Amino acid sequence: MRRLTRVLCTAAALLALGPLTLAHGAAKQVGAPAPIIVPPKMVTYVTPVYPEALRKQSLRGTVELELDIGADGAVKKAKVVASAGPDFDAAATAAAMKLVFTAATRDGKPIPVRIRFRYRFAPALQINRRGRARGLGRYDRRAWERAPAGFESLNGRVLERGTGRPVAAATVLIPALKQETLTDVGGRFSFGLLKAGTHGVLVSGAEHKDRRFKVVVKDGRTTGQTFRVNRRSYVIYRATATAPPEPGEMSRRSISAEEIQRIPGVYGDAFKVVQNLPGVARPPAISGAIIVRGSAPNDTQVNIEGVRVPLLYHFGGLYSVVNTDILEGIDFYPGGYAVRYGRKTGGLLQARLKLPKDDAHWKGYVEANVFHAGFLVSGPISDDVQVTLSARRSYIDAILAAVVPDGVLPFTLAPRYWDYQAKVDWRINAKMDATLLMLGSSDALRAILDRPPPGFGDANAEISTTSGFHGAIALLRMRGDDWKGRTTLGVVRTSANVNILNDFRIDVTSWQTTLRQDFVFGSGPLQLRTGLDVFVDPFDAEVLLPPQAADLGEGADAEAGSRLLKMKATGVQPAVWFDAVFNLRRDLEVVPGIRLDLFRGQNKGQTMLPRINARYIHSEALTLKAATGILSQPPAVQDVVERFGNPELLPFRSWETAFGAEWKPHARVNLDVQVFHKRLWDMIVPPRTPWEGFGSVNAGRGRIYGLEVLLRHPPVGQFFGWIAYTLMRGTITPHPDMDERLLDWDQTHILTAVGSYKLPANWEVSARFRLVSGNPITAVTAAVYKENNDNWSSIRSACVNCDRFPPFHQLDLRVDKKFIFKRWMLGVYLDVQNVYNRANPEGINYNYDYTQKAYQSLLPIIPSLGVRGEF
Amino acid sequence: MKTRTFLAARCCVVVLGCLTALGCLSTLGCDDANYDPPTLIKTMRVLAVRADPPYIGLAPTRVSAFVVGQTPGETLCYAWALCPFAWEEDGNYACLDPSLQVDLGNAPTANASLLALLTVLEKLPAVLAAKGLQPPKDVAVDGATDKPSDVAVDAGFEVRLLFQISEARIWGGTCPNDTTKMLAKPCPTRDGCMFGDKGLRVVVPNDKGAPSKDVHANPRLELLTLNGVPWPADVTPTVAVYKAPPADDLTQLNTTQGLEVRPVWSPGSIELISKSTEAGVPDTTERLIFSFFSDAGTFQYRRTGFQVPDNGYQAERPAKKAATQLVTLWVVVRDGRGGSDWTTRQLLVDPTTPAGRHPLCGDDPSLPKCDEVGP
């Protein structure tokens, strides 16, 4: 090529790799053998020609393209998604059409994919008199040559500052010698024979800032040079791939771990983040309760890779027990999910573990925030084995002990919690891999009162509570030519203890065991899926009753007079399921399925639950979907245990139907609209009158229906975010002769707007605004004086849940800043909840006889500071 | 009624809900309320209802109310009734059915009879059936007989004594005499009217004629002490206005401030309920609880227990810049099984009284000297 104005163009090969890596995770379905997606790799790079018309103006520009790569690795279509002007666009498009990749594969079969790709145009470098490159003036780019094997003059690696990640497809240029090369996937580069001496090197990448180095070439061989370059921005928004969702899922909404970390007010909590999605009601204050389409929090299943999580939060809502950074993301199903899941009538929240990366290297961080300090470290211990360790501990108890004098606070042990996770990923062979996750959590609080409340215990009165769990989850994934399977085993031991003034004590222990076996056979027009899902829940409790509750009279009960109650119960819940994926046409998919649940041990009954989902791809931008099916949910163990509950309780059921549409007119606009209707029957409700005992009965009927809208801007460019709106109504008729009433969790309007914007110099700002209807309340109309206890008992209106709290609205803001050092990064964030200090009513505080009332708000403006040192 | 397991279930739900979920954190919440304490009496209030004996047995039980704070010159109206089951429904708290309610009249005192109750219980199966309700699990009622004596009643059975006590002004000056109507709903207005219930055990001798362990007596408040010295009912001590310690004086936190009032009960007031059958679990006895009230000033605790019965009282400056103020204190004791007793005292708040001098000081050798500075 003649000595022409050099064009400094680099390929954004990382863009090709990154989104498909995410697609690998996003397409992977928890609870079923996940597809193995291998992204395409570049084979032939084509330099675009700098537009002649712009040369004199020395313009710079970056063109971002969306490439459709066929199953043969050839680029079928190149579409500009971020323009740099018509001239640059045309040059980039022309070059991109000539790029050649290896084909992407899904479970070994070539598939077409769509990736993002970027060309960066820069004016030619000029070589000044001193031989330093200001541009590439009259430098001719030579073909990329390698030195003969075994003879290298200069090689090394280009790594990213702060993270240590290799930089692929970066240009390494020695202007004085007129030589350049590109780094490979591992960031490695090498030059052929070089003249000995000191040379200036210029390193430049599409995602990285230019940087100059000096190297000394001695005796024709210099090795091991490492160049560290800064990213243009360390606030990384990864675009999601457009691989289709798994069959049989109508309303899955996925959020990546990176998005989770950026939403203000959730403190990076993977489970709380779903409270910002449509269909999910707002829980009180900092509670972590997940209220899906009007259902009670206990009606929604939360799993890690298909294994139920017994305790989601420390102290009921303070902070999640699982570090989000061991997760790839979460999949949330407000309804319409496949038959492989059951036993709950609300929604389903699946947390997916992070998958091992091919280019894994050791990394980690140490962090501290308002609540706790912790660390995470992850890396390979061999070519096939990677480990991740994480632990966190709260420190408010240590701070209080150090700062507050003895005797001032009633605590002897202030609230404290800790949690840990240890994960091992093992690639056994090309068709089998395994994961073992061990995790645990503990909460504790102990207070000594100077005098006991009237009628209670000893003078040295104590209130204490501890709760926690330890568990292990093992996964084995297998695949064959036309099938794949997955085995999941989870065992979790949970314990809880409450001691009130040595007069009342509860000790509860349970061992929850989950065993799943899932299979998928076939592909193309017909796919068969089946599996086994077993859940066993032994429950052991010992209760010491307060003396006031001891038997005060002669009774037929043989244990009359006893204060010590012991309860044991075991729920055994095996299930089998089967569905078939019919791809009737390229644009129509129908998935009928059926699930059989048995409830044994302490539970009773069985249910056969048909479901069907369908998707119709009307066009590239528009997909229609529908689902209908029946779900069931067994009563909780404590509802059926002999002394406290009703052993005759049966599972309650719901029939849910939903219709929806997904519209993606643009890469940066996704619109998802769904309408749903749910009918519930045999709901578990308290008995009609107080003297019928306190065991619940299957007498309730309910209806929930509504509209959900999600308008989303995926993480592309400088911004990501969404607007979620739900319009909903939920009612229940507890007993046939009672009036229909609103559900306790009914919130008619739920509007949430979330956004995050990337600023220069590694700053990022995020915001969340919520506007929600107030929760229903039942007005207190009178009070009756209970003379035995010298207390008042409120009498509530006959119209239950007919009033509402005032609407809730709140703004949360978050600012992040990253400081980049050579081998590590420091991240600092400030998260402010309730920026304008709105006193949202969360409850009503009455005076002693209910003649006066005032709204009670919970948390005011809360600033929270956090730091993280990451390597 | 399975009170034991019911209370246990409620305890489990409340305790677990409070300590392991968000409920506890909500106590950190803020509100705009600034209510008068429940110990302060400003309007008519029923502080206690006494039953002699404190159960329904073969002998008639006489009930009366301890009412304070009524508007001077106002006539009080009464309504009494006995009912097997009272519950909250349709925004009211009333007897399950009017046919099950035993009218006890409109006088300041009433007499409750087991015989009258038995006739009502005979109607219970039919009433429950008509309403489509299940009978209580611990009550076996033989509907096949019309002999009250054949009705078997579990000794743990508790009935409700419903009462409404009000000032005549809320009825236009004339007390109504329709008990059923007065007790069908809670008070028409909360100012000058109180509606309540009191649980009383039904006690029937067992097959051997021996009395049930529910046979017990009312506790008795023998006296009060003021700052450790017995306080006779006919003595009105003079006290100083309470002055709070400096805010930064942390050593004075959690200590009794101002005056200390301590109730003293007679021996035998704490009765044995049942002996324990398990090692390490103590016998079950009554637990006395004391409620404190006053028409001025502040008590440190609304209630105290038998383990630490003393309470702190802080006298406030007389209202409207009066020279002195006469304050009435009331103390009520309950034994948790329907038994109760009460006592009244008065003291004179005089801002000029030197602080530190014992309010009951005097020349008698048994009293503190007035020139000694006390606690």
Interface residues (C-beta under 8 A of the other chain):
Chain A: P284 A285 I286 S287 A289 F315 G316 G317 L318 P405 G407 V408 D443 L445 D450 R451 P452 P453 P454 G455 F456 G457 D458 A459 I463 T465 S467 A496 V498 I500 F504 I506 V543 L544 L545 P546 P547 Q548 A549 A550 D551 L552 G553 E554 G555 G561 S562 R563 L564 L565 Q638 R643 F644 P687 R688 T689 P690 W691 E692 G693 F694 D737 T781 A782 A783 V784 Y785 K786 E787 N788 N789 D790 S793 I795 R796 S797 A798 C799 A839 E842 G843 N845 N847 Y848 D849 T851 Q852 K853 A854 Y855 Q856 S857 L858 L859 P860
Chain B: M1 K2 T3 R4 T5 F6 L7 A8 A9 C11 C12 V15 L16 L19 T20 A21 L22 G23 C24 L25 S26 L28 G29 C30 D31 D32 A33 Y35 D36 P37 P38 V46 A48 V49 F85 W87 E88 E89 D90 G91 N92 Y93 G132 L133 Q134 P135 P136 K137 D138 D154 A155 G156 F157 K185 P186 C187 R190 M194 F195 G196 D197 K198 G199 R201 N206 S212 K213 D214 L250 L253 N254 I273 S274 K275 S276 T277 E278 V281 P282 T284 T285 R287 I289 F290 S291 Y301 R303 T304 G305 F306 Q307 V308 V332 R334 G336 R337 G338 S340
